[in-house]
Amino acid sequence: MKKKPSLSELVDIPEGILRDFTMEIYSDKEIVFTGKCEITELSDSALKIKSDEHRIFCEGNGLQIKDYTENGVRIVGEITGTRFERDETP
């Protein structure tokens, strides 16, 4: 079976944005976050995740948590966009 490329292999992500945290996108239907993270907002159409000093925003329709453990979280639904931000607060 061919290994799927990692997110950092597919897009230009600023250095240090992922650290011990990874995000894998499976088409527009599933995102898996692995590593220490906190869900700070979840609705049917928006998801906010915080990991270290970074925030990740996902938008879509019918977003749901399928798995949430100390090792990560799996979100399913129709994913229409993602955005990364660095937390600048001390």
C-alpha positions as CSV (number, residue, x, y, z in Angstrom):
1,M,0.0,0.0,0.0
2,K,1.4,3.4,-1.0
3,K,2.1,5.7,2.0
4,K,0.0,8.9,1.9
5,P,2.2,12.0,2.0
6,S,2.2,14.0,5.2
7,L,0.7,17.5,5.4
8,S,4.1,19.1,5.6
9,E,5.1,17.3,2.4
10,L,2.0,18.7,0.6
11,V,1.9,22.3,1.7
12,D,4.3,25.0,2.8
13,I,3.7,25.3,6.5
14,P,5.8,27.8,8.6
15,E,8.7,26.1,10.4
16,G,7.7,25.0,13.9
17,I,4.0,25.1,13.3
18,L,3.5,21.4,13.8
19,R,6.2,20.4,16.3
20,D,5.0,17.3,18.2
21,F,1.6,17.8,16.6
22,T,0.5,16.5,13.2
23,M,-2.6,16.9,11.1
24,E,-3.6,14.5,8.3
25,I,-6.4,15.4,5.9
26,Y,-8.2,12.6,4.1
27,S,-10.1,14.2,1.2
28,D,-12.6,16.7,2.3
29,K,-14.4,14.3,4.7
30,E,-11.9,13.6,7.6
31,I,-9.1,15.3,9.5
32,V,-7.0,13.5,12.1
33,F,-5.0,15.6,14.6
34,T,-2.3,13.6,16.5
35,G,-0.5,14.9,19.6
36,K,-1.4,17.1,22.5
37,C,-4.3,19.4,21.4
38,E,-7.3,21.1,22.9
39,I,-10.6,21.7,21.1
40,T,-11.6,25.2,21.9
41,E,-14.7,25.5,19.7
42,L,-16.8,23.0,17.9
43,S,-20.0,23.5,16.1
44,D,-21.7,22.0,13.0
45,S,-19.8,24.4,10.8
46,A,-16.5,25.4,12.7
47,L,-13.7,23.8,14.6
48,K,-10.9,25.5,16.5
49,I,-8.0,23.4,17.9
50,K,-5.1,24.8,20.0
51,S,-1.7,23.0,20.2
52,D,1.3,24.6,21.8
53,E,1.4,28.2,20.5
54,H,-0.6,27.5,17.4
55,R,-4.3,27.5,16.4
56,I,-5.9,25.7,13.6
57,F,-9.4,26.7,12.3
58,C,-11.5,24.3,10.2
59,E,-14.7,25.2,8.4
60,G,-17.3,22.9,7.0
61,N,-20.7,21.4,7.3
62,G,-21.8,18.6,9.7
63,L,-18.5,18.5,11.6
64,Q,-18.4,15.9,14.3
65,I,-15.8,14.4,16.7
66,K,-15.5,10.7,15.9
67,D,-12.6,10.0,18.3
68,Y,-11.0,12.1,21.1
69,T,-8.2,10.6,23.2
70,E,-5.1,11.9,24.9
71,N,-3.2,11.1,21.7
72,G,-5.4,13.2,19.4
73,V,-8.8,13.7,17.8
74,R,-10.5,12.7,14.6
75,I,-13.1,15.0,13.0
76,V,-15.4,14.0,10.2
77,G,-17.9,16.0,8.0
78,E,-17.7,18.1,4.9
79,I,-14.5,20.1,5.3
80,T,-14.5,23.3,3.2
81,G,-11.3,25.1,4.6
82,T,-8.5,25.2,7.0
83,R,-6.3,28.0,8.4
84,F,-3.3,28.2,10.6
85,E,-2.4,30.9,13.1
86,R,0.5,31.4,15.5
87,D,-0.6,32.5,19.0
88,E,1.4,35.6,19.7
89,T,0.2,36.0,23.3
90,P,3.0,35.5,25.9
